[in-house]
Amino acid sequence: MPKAGWVRFRWSRAVPQGVKSYRVTMDRAGRWHIAFAVIPAPIPAPGNGQAVGIDRGVAVSAALSTGELLHCPGLSAHERARLRRLHRKLSRAKRGSNRRGRVKHAIARLKARETDRRKDWAEKASTDIARRFDVIRVEDLQITNMTRSAKGTQENPGRNVRQKAGLNRGILASGWGLLVRRLEEKAPGRVEKINPAFTSQRCSACGRVDRGSRESQAVFRCTACGFAANADVNAAINIAAGHAVTARGGDGVTRPVNREPHLLLQSA
């Protein structure tokens, strides 16, 4: 390495052929990494003609239309309690002191551990999905806009700021954007983004759109046909079918507008 000479490092994986450059970085936890620049080959499609829908959430990081519920791992309860203690300890430490530096380093190590787990989960989940399905459909979510702060300004302060901040942390900790980005990189041309409008309120059995069908975060029970399922799985089935619906005029009419004939399903 220039200006450093020969450097010993641990091989965590085999380096593919065709590597022409590398990058050495240090993360916030003080760990050094060397990364070799290479573009891996995409994962080939299985050729089974199957499509899968993925509904992303906070309680369930990713629900597949097959019924699988994927949870992005984070810190354990013991680690979260330790992180809270460290934050309280940091607030009492004098700025610029060695004690404050040690506490900040301990916090950074915990946060880096959480990030590592999230990246590992996204890599394994995206590889598994890309190998099993020909077409992968996800909601077209604007995550940057969804995780914007609700503080507002001094003249126009926001409302429910604490609750919104907690929701933002949950969204970011679930790895929504990372999962889709890795899917697009591993399965180029096979990832389709669907309009998310009313996918969680639409019955995947009869097509009825009613917000009252969503009984709770986990339960969906159609008010028209009585179909019951996990709410996230029901939304994932709608995404897999490419359904994006708009309810107009408040007349209780369901209007599928994406990848299916225009049918009017009157409410029961």
Number of C-alpha atoms within 10 A of each C-alpha: 8 5 5 6 7 8 6 6 9 7 8 6 6 6 12 11 8 10 11 8 9 11 9 10 11 10 11 14 16 12 10 11 12 13 11 14 14 14 10 10 9 13 15 14 16 13 11 10 10 12 20 23 28 27 28 26 17 18 16 16 22 26 24 24 23 15 14 12 18 15 18 20 19 18 16 10 9 8 14 13 11 15 18 12 12 16 15 12 14 18 11 10 15 11 11 8 9 11 14 17 15 12 18 17 15 17 21 17 17 17 17 17 14 17 17 14 15 21 17 12 21 24 16 12 18 20 17 13 18 25 15 18 19 20 22 24 25 23 23 13 15 9 13 10 8 12 17 11 13 16 15 11 8 7 6 8 11 14 11 10 14 13 10 18 16 11 15 19 12 16 20 15 17 24 24 20 17 17 22 22 15 19 25 18 18 22 24 15 12 17 21 17 15 21 16 19 15 18 25 24 23 28 30 23 14 15 24 26 26 20 14 12 22 20 13 11 12 13 16 26 20 25 19 16 14 13 15 17 17 18 23 28 26 30 29 29 28 29 30 25 18 26 24 21 22 14 15 10 7 6 9 15 19 23 21 21 14 14 10 11 9 11 12 12 15 13 16 8
